[in-house]
Amino acid sequence: MMKKPLILPLALLISAAFNPAMAEEKIVTLLNTNDIESVYEPVDAFWNKDIDKIGGIPYLATLIKQVRAEEDTSFLFDAGDIYTGSLSKKTKGKLPFDLYSAMDYDVITLGNHEFEYGWQSLKETMPRASFPTLNANIVFEDNDAPFAQPYTIVEKDGVRIGVIGVMGIDAFYNTMWKGNRKGLTIKDPVETVQYWADKIHDDVDMIVVLTHQNKTAPMQTDKEADPEVQRGFDEDYAMAGKLKNVDVIFGGHSDNGLWEPVVHPETGVVVSLTFGQGKYLGFNRFSVDTETDQVRFLDGKLIPVESSKLARDAKTGALIDAAREQYPELAEQIATIDQTAFRRYYRESNIGNLVADLMREAGNADIAMMSPGSIRVDLNKGPVTMENVMDVFPFTDKLSVVSLNGKQVKDLLEYSYKLPYGLAQFSGIEATYDSTKPEGQRLLTLNINGDKVADDKQYKVATYSYAASGGDGYKMFAEGKLLSEGDSVTQVLIDQFKAKKNIKVPDTGRQVDVSRVN
């Protein structure tokens, strides 16, 4: 097992092929993805002047085939979150598993999104995969039995790789609805990985750990270009420093990315993440001596999925097309929008303003609020289908209208300006704040529909039902009076898009951070 990383000179690699004494040394390419989250179509790469559109599973599939065709020995891994979105929801996860099978993944680990339809549904769906689906540290409360397969050993060209999958404690408890994990509990991921690594290391040439941990990802497509929202990989790095007999960690959940893998200076464990949403393919090369189990890290990078330069893969494309044909209502064009509507996590966004505007109008409210983490995709300029809108908010929450007084509205904004779940997106307000001031003192001015807020006046605030119940820390909603609970937010957005047909994306400027103004 690798102790310290060594860069093997290219000349030595070439000579190894002709030297019988080095015949056991093989070049192995490990490809990795994470948090693709059912991104079936390319998105506008508005943050990168060199790329028009990026991502989309059928284009990622083509890139994977191209890369693997150029490599003698390759393995393909994913660190979880293959579910979410309308087609995943309609098929109860069957389509995502079929797509990953079609892309010839060797192993994946479970992410929190795989539990969106309940663990019972996940248990029923996992066997359709053509690859092992791992998790070693989620167990049943009543008997401590593992929920999924803890590890597997995959072999190609005489190279045996042990693979272990785990989820982070925070990812399990704070990003899964408790009803979907009822009856399950979780063990320490580091201790669990070490237990299984000790069990299998004598039987393999190298060990890979697939993790779904680190801080929860920000919902922002251009996160790679915005250091402010990058969540890091602290839990993966800490784990890398503690493990023995492990060579590689492929991480997920935070949607962080590493343009080049990081090698832990004390243990030599290599860590790689890809930013998520299927925009990049992780590429990592190692030299593996199958006689001595000596593993040398050679090089690594992220390869962009430049969809305009790639053909649409026929096999995965056909699976997506078939699912859409099964649910033809999803393909219905219900509107057009005049410009790309994209997310910001710590700032006001035009798609956040659009969603809040539609909610406020539907709820006949004074104000509307939506959490930025609940807005799951951007909307490209041009035609908008029902599937596109369903993917914006793919949850079951209903549109709720709550009566709050002016003081509670100000408390709501003060809570948002702590950025616990990003900057809440609003309609019906004009606010200024100072993010450099102490928490609870950041809101400077607030107007509601053109008038200065009055502490004792009641305002009708439209939001999603989870927040209306006090969820996500919005306890001021629970202190107010619930006035109504209507259709699902998803249906409200669909109805509003259909009714308006031509959508003008609103400008930003409703919430101004004076500390950022030049």
C-alpha positions in Angstrom: 0.0 0.0 0.0 1.1 3.5 -0.8 2.8 5.4 2.0 4.3 8.4 0.2 3.3 9.5 -3.3 6.0 9.1 -6.0 5.8 10.6 -9.5 7.1 7.9 -11.9 9.1 9.3 -14.8 7.6 8.6 -18.2 10.8 7.0 -19.4 10.6 4.5 -16.6 7.0 3.7 -17.5 8.0 3.0 -21.1 11.0 0.9 -20.1 8.8 -1.2 -17.7 6.9 -2.6 -20.7 10.2 -4.2 -22.0 11.8 -5.2 -18.7 10.8 -8.6 -17.4 11.9 -7.6 -14.0 9.2 -4.9 -13.9 6.5 -7.0 -15.6 4.2 -6.8 -12.6 4.0 -3.0 -12.7 0.8 -1.8 -14.5 -0.7 1.6 -15.3 -4.2 1.9 -13.9 -6.6 4.7 -14.6 -9.3 5.5 -12.1 -12.2 7.6 -13.3 -14.6 9.2 -10.8 -17.8 11.3 -10.7 -20.0 12.5 -7.9 -23.4 14.2 -7.3 -24.6 14.0 -10.9 -28.1 14.2 -9.6 -29.9 13.3 -12.8 -28.6 16.1 -15.0 -29.7 14.6 -18.3 -29.1 17.7 -20.5 -26.3 20.1 -20.9 -26.5 23.5 -19.2 -25.3 26.9 -20.3 -21.7 27.4 -19.1 -22.3 31.1 -18.7 -19.4 31.5 -16.3 -16.8 30.1 -18.8 -16.1 32.0 -22.0 -14.4 29.0 -23.5 -17.3 26.5 -23.1 -20.8 26.9 -24.6 -22.7 24.1 -22.8 -21.4 21.6 -20.3 -22.6 18.3 -18.9 -25.5 16.1 -19.6 -25.4 12.3 -18.9 -25.4 11.2 -22.6 -22.4 13.4 -23.3 -20.6 12.3 -20.1 -21.2 8.8 -21.3 -19.5 9.5 -24.6 -16.6 11.1 -22.9 -16.2 8.1 -20.6 -16.1 5.8 -23.6 -13.5 7.9 -25.3 -11.2 8.1 -22.3 -11.5 4.4 -21.5 -10.7 3.5 -25.1 -7.4 5.3 -24.7 -6.5 3.6 -21.4 -5.3 0.0 -21.1 -6.8 -0.6 -17.6 -9.5 1.6 -16.2 -12.1 1.6 -13.5 -15.2 3.9 -13.1 -16.5 5.0 -9.7 -19.2 7.3 -8.4 -19.5 8.9 -4.9 -23.3 9.1 -4.7 -26.4 11.2 -5.4 -27.5 9.6 -8.6 -31.2 10.4 -7.9 -33.3 13.6 -7.9 -35.4 15.4 -10.6 -38.6 14.6 -12.3 -37.7 11.5 -14.3 -35.9 10.0 -11.3 -39.0 10.6 -9.2 -41.4 9.2 -11.9 -39.4 6.0 -12.1 -38.7 5.8 -8.4 -34.9 5.7 -9.1 -35.1 3.0 -11.8 -33.9 5.3 -14.6 -30.8 6.5 -12.7 -29.7 3.0 -11.9 -30.3 1.9 -15.5 -28.2 4.9 -16.8 -25.3 4.1 -14.6 -25.4 0.5 -15.7 -25.4 1.6 -19.3 -22.4 3.8 -18.6 -20.6 0.7 -17.3 -19.8 2.0 -13.8 -17.8 -0.5 -11.8 -18.9 0.6 -8.3 -20.9 3.4 -6.7 -21.7 4.4 -3.1 -25.0 5.7 -1.9 -25.7 9.4 -1.5 -28.4 11.0 0.6 -30.6 11.6 -2.5 -30.9 7.9 -3.0 -33.2 7.9 0.1 -35.6 10.5 -1.3 -38.3 7.9 -1.9 -37.7 6.0 1.4 -35.1 3.3 2.1 -37.6 0.6 1.3 -37.9 1.8 -2.3 -34.2 2.1 -2.5 -33.8 -1.5 -1.3 -36.1 -2.7 -4.0 -34.4 -0.7 -6.8 -30.7 -1.4 -6.0 -30.7 -5.0 -7.4 -31.4 -3.7 -10.9 -27.9 -2.2 -11.0 -25.2 -4.1 -13.0 -22.6 -2.9 -10.4 -22.2 -3.1 -6.6 -23.9 -0.3 -4.7 -22.1 0.2 -1.5 -22.5 1.6 2.0 -20.6 0.2 5.0 -21.8 2.5 7.8 -25.6 2.7 7.5 -27.2 -0.1 9.5 -30.6 -1.1 10.8 -31.3 0.1 14.3 -32.9 -3.1 15.5 -30.2 -5.6 14.6 -27.1 -3.6 13.5 -27.3 -5.3 10.1 -25.7 -3.3 7.2 -28.2 -1.6 4.9 -26.1 -2.2 1.8 -23.0 -4.1 0.7 -20.1 -2.7 2.7 -17.3 -3.3 0.2 -16.5 -5.1 -3.1 -13.4 -6.2 -4.9 -13.2 -5.5 -8.6 -10.5 -7.0 -10.9 -9.3 -6.2 -14.4 -6.1 -7.2 -16.2 -4.8 -8.8 -13.0 -5.3 -5.7 -10.9 -7.5 -6.2 -7.8 -9.0 -3.1 -6.2 -10.9 -3.1 -3.0 -13.7 -0.5 -2.8 -15.4 0.6 0.4 -18.4 3.1 0.5 -19.5 5.3 3.4 -21.7 8.3 4.2 -21.0 11.2 6.5 -22.8 11.7 9.8 -24.1 15.1 8.9 -25.2 14.0 5.4 -27.2 11.2 7.0 -29.0 13.2 9.7 -29.3 16.7 8.2 -29.9 16.2 4.5 -32.3 13.3 4.7 -35.9 13.6 5.8 -36.2 11.5 9.0 -39.2 9.5 7.6 -37.0 8.2 4.7 -34.4 6.8 7.1 -36.7 5.6 9.9 -35.3 2.4 11.3 -31.7 3.2 10.2 -28.8 4.6 12.0 -25.2 5.4 11.1 -21.7 4.5 12.4 -18.5 6.5 12.4 -17.3 6.6 8.8 -13.5 6.6 9.6 -13.7 3.7 12.0 -15.9 1.8 9.5 -13.5 2.3 6.6 -10.5 1.2 8.7 -12.3 -1.9 9.8 -13.0 -3.1 6.3 -9.7 -1.9 4.9 -7.9 -4.1 7.5 -10.1 -7.0 6.5 -9.4 -6.8 2.7 -6.0 -5.2 2.2 -4.1 -8.5 2.0 -6.4 -9.6 -0.8 -6.1 -6.6 -3.1 -3.5 -4.4 -4.8 -5.0 -1.1 -3.8 -8.0 0.3 -1.8 -10.4 3.0 -2.9 -12.9 4.6 -0.6 -16.0 6.3 -2.0 -17.4 8.8 0.4 -20.5 10.9 0.6 -19.6 13.4 3.3 -18.2 17.0 3.8 -20.4 20.0 4.1 -23.7 20.1 2.2 -23.4 21.4 -1.3 -24.5 24.9 -2.3 -27.1 24.9 -5.1 -25.2 27.0 -7.6 -24.2 25.7 -11.1 -21.1 27.9 -11.5 -19.7 27.0 -8.1 -16.3 26.2 -9.6 -15.9 29.9 -10.6 -17.1 31.3 -7.2 -14.8 30.5 -4.3 -17.3 32.1 -1.9 -19.6 29.1 -2.1 -17.1 26.3 -2.4 -17.6 24.0 0.6 -14.3 22.2 0.6 -13.5 18.6 1.5 -12.6 18.8 5.1 -14.0 15.4 6.1 -12.3 13.7 3.2 -9.0 15.3 4.0 -9.3 14.5 7.7 -10.2 10.9 6.9 -7.2 10.7 4.5 -4.9 11.6 7.4 -6.2 8.9 9.7 -6.5 5.9 7.4 -4.0 3.1 7.0 -3.8 0.7 4.0 -5.9 3.0 1.9 -4.8 4.6 -1.4 -7.6 6.8 -2.8 -10.7 8.7 -1.6 -13.2 9.8 -4.2 -15.5 12.2 -2.4 -19.0 13.7 -2.9 -21.8 15.6 -1.2 -20.1 19.0 -0.9 -20.0 19.5 -4.7 -16.5 20.8 -4.2 -14.0 20.1 -6.9 -10.2 19.6 -7.2 -8.7 20.5 -10.5 -5.9 18.2 -9.5 -6.1 15.5 -6.8 -4.7 16.4 -3.4 -2.2 14.0 -1.8 -2.2 13.9 2.0 1.4 14.7 3.1 1.4 12.2 6.0 -0.3 9.2 4.5 0.0 9.6 0.8 -3.8 9.1 0.4 -5.0 10.7 -2.9 -8.3 12.7 -2.7 -10.4 13.7 -5.8 -13.8 15.4 -6.2 -15.4 16.7 -9.4 -17.8 19.6 -8.6 -20.8 17.4 -9.3 -23.7 17.7 -11.8 -21.8 15.7 -14.4 -19.8 18.6 -15.6 -16.4 17.0 -15.2 -14.9 13.6 -15.3 -12.2 12.8 -12.7 -9.1 11.3 -14.3 -6.4 9.7 -12.1 -3.5 7.5 -13.1 -1.6 5.2 -10.9 1.3 2.7 -11.2 0.4 -0.5 -9.4 2.9 -3.3 -8.7 0.8 -6.4 -8.2 3.7 -8.3 -6.7 4.6 -5.8 -4.0 1.3 -3.8 -3.8 3.3 -0.7 -4.2 1.0 2.1 -5.6 2.4 5.2 -7.1 0.2 8.2 -8.0 1.2 9.5 -11.4 -1.1 12.3 -12.3 -4.7 13.5 -12.2 -7.1 16.1 -13.6 -10.7 17.0 -14.3 -11.9 16.7 -17.9 -14.7 19.0 -18.8 -17.8 17.5 -20.4 -18.0 19.9 -23.4 -21.2 18.7 -24.8 -21.1 20.8 -28.0 -17.9 18.8 -28.9 -19.3 15.4 -28.0 -21.9 13.1 -29.6 -25.0 12.2 -27.7 -24.5 8.6 -26.5 -27.1 6.4 -28.1 -27.6 3.9 -25.2 -28.1 6.4 -22.4 -29.9 8.8 -24.7 -32.4 6.0 -25.6 -33.0 5.3 -22.0 -33.8 9.0 -21.3 -35.9 9.3 -24.4 -37.9 6.1 -23.5 -38.6 7.5 -20.0 -39.8 10.7 -21.5 -42.1 8.9 -23.9 -43.5 7.0 -21.0 -44.4 10.3 -19.4 -45.1 12.5 -22.4 -46.6 15.3 -20.3 -43.0 16.1 -19.2 -41.9 17.1 -22.7 -44.7 19.6 -23.1 -43.4 23.1 -23.8 -45.3 25.3 -21.4 -43.4 28.6 -21.8 -40.3 30.4 -23.0 -38.0 32.6 -21.0 -36.0 35.6 -22.3 -32.7 34.8 -20.6 -30.9 32.1 -18.6 -32.2 32.0 -15.1 -29.4 30.8 -12.8 -28.8 30.3 -9.1 -26.7 32.1 -6.5 -26.4 30.5 -3.1 -25.1 33.4 -0.9 -26.5 36.2 -3.0 -29.8 37.2 -4.7 -30.4 35.3 -7.9 -32.6 36.0 -10.9 -34.1 32.5 -10.7 -34.7 33.0 -7.0 -36.6 36.2 -7.7 -38.6 34.5 -10.5 -39.7 31.6 -8.3 -40.5 33.9 -5.4 -42.5 36.2 -7.7 -44.6 33.3 -9.0 -45.2 32.0 -5.5 -46.3 35.4 -4.2 -48.7 35.9 -7.0 -50.2 32.4 -6.6 -50.6 32.9 -2.9 -52.0 36.4 -3.2 -49.4 37.3 -0.6 -47.5 40.5 0.3 -44.1 38.6 0.4 -42.8 35.3 -0.8 -39.7 33.4 0.4 -37.8 30.5 -1.1 -34.6 28.9 0.2 -31.8 28.9 -2.4 -31.0 25.2 -1.6 -34.5 24.2 -2.7 -34.0 25.5 -6.3 -32.3 22.6 -7.9 -31.5 23.6 -11.4 -31.0 26.6 -13.7 -33.3 27.3 -16.6 -31.7 27.8 -20.0 -32.9 30.7 -22.2 -35.6 29.7 -24.6 -38.3 26.9 -24.4 -39.3 25.6 -21.0 -40.8 22.2 -20.6 -42.9 20.8 -17.8 -39.9 18.6 -16.9 -37.6 21.7 -16.6 -40.0 23.3 -14.2 -40.5 20.2 -12.1 -36.7 19.9 -11.8 -36.5 23.5 -10.4 -38.4 22.3 -7.3 -38.6 18.5 -7.3 -40.1 18.2 -3.8 -43.5 17.6 -2.3 -43.9 20.8 -0.3 -47.1 22.7 -0.6 -47.5 26.5 -1.1 -48.2 27.8 2.4 -49.2 31.3 3.3 -48.3 32.5 6.9 -49.3 35.7 8.6 -46.2 37.4 10.2 -45.9 40.8 11.8 -43.3 43.3 10.7 -41.0 42.4 13.5 -41.1 38.7 12.6 -40.4 39.5 8.9 -37.3 41.4 10.0 -36.3 38.5 12.1 -36.8 36.3 9.1 -34.3 38.4 7.1 -31.9 38.7 9.9 -31.8 34.9 10.1 -31.3 34.7 6.3 -28.4 37.1 6.6 -26.6 34.6 8.8 -26.5 32.5 5.7 -27.3 29.2 7.4 -28.8 27.7 4.2 -27.6 30.4 1.8 -29.4 33.7 1.2 -33.2 33.3 1.2 -34.8 34.6 -2.1 -37.7 37.0 -1.8 -40.4 38.7 -3.7 -42.2 41.9 -2.5 -39.3 43.4 -0.6 -36.5 45.9 -1.0 -33.8 45.5 1.6 -30.3 46.7 2.3 -28.0 44.9 4.7 -24.4 44.8 5.8 -22.9 41.3 5.9 -19.9 42.6 7.9 -21.9 43.5 10.9 -22.6 41.1 13.8 -25.3 38.6 13.4 -28.7 39.9 14.2 -27.7 43.5 13.3 -27.2 43.1 9.6 -30.6 44.3 8.2 -30.4 48.1 7.6 -33.6 49.0 5.7 -36.7 47.1 4.6 -39.6 48.2 2.4 -42.5 45.9 1.7 -44.2 46.7 -1.6 -42.8 50.2 -1.6 -43.7 51.0 2.1 -41.4 51.0 5.1 -42.0 47.9 7.2 -44.2 48.4 10.3 -43.4 46.2 13.2 -47.0 45.8 14.3 -48.6 45.3 10.9 -49.5 41.8 9.7 -48.1 40.6 6.3 -49.0 37.6 4.3 -45.9 35.6 3.5 -45.9 32.7 0.9 -43.3 30.0 1.3 -42.9 26.2 1.1 -44.6 24.0 3.7 -41.3 22.7 5.3 -40.2 26.3 6.1 -43.8 27.2 7.1 -43.6 24.6 9.8 -40.3 26.0 11.1 -38.0 23.8 9.1 -34.5 24.8 7.9 -34.4 27.0 11.1 -37.1 29.4 10.0 -38.8 29.3 13.4 -40.4 32.7 13.0 -42.9 31.0 10.5 -43.9 28.5 13.3 -44.6 31.6 15.5 -46.9 33.1 12.9 -50.4 32.0 11.9 -50.9 29.6 9.0 -53.5 31.1 6.7 -53.6 28.5 3.9 -52.0 25.5 2.4 -52.6 25.0 -1.3 -51.2 22.9 -4.2 -47.6 21.7 -4.3 -45.1 24.4 -5.0 -44.1 22.4 -8.1 -47.7 22.5 -9.4 -47.9 26.2 -8.6 -44.8 26.9 -10.7 -46.2 24.8 -13.6 -49.5 26.6 -13.6 -47.8 30.0 -13.5 -45.5 29.2 -16.3 -48.4 27.9 -18.4 -50.5 31.0 -17.7 -47.8 33.5 -18.5 -46.2 31.6 -21.5 -43.6 34.3 -22.1 -41.5 34.7 -19.0 -39.4 37.7 -18.4 -36.7 36.9 -15.9 -36.6 39.6 -13.2 -33.5 41.6 -12.4 -31.7 41.4 -9.1 -31.3 44.3 -6.7 -34.0 43.6 -4.1 -31.5 42.7 -1.5 -28.4 44.9 -1.5 -25.3 44.1 0.6 -23.9 47.6 1.2 -20.5 46.1 2.1 -20.2 44.9 -1.5 -21.2 48.2 -3.1 -18.2 50.1 -4.5 
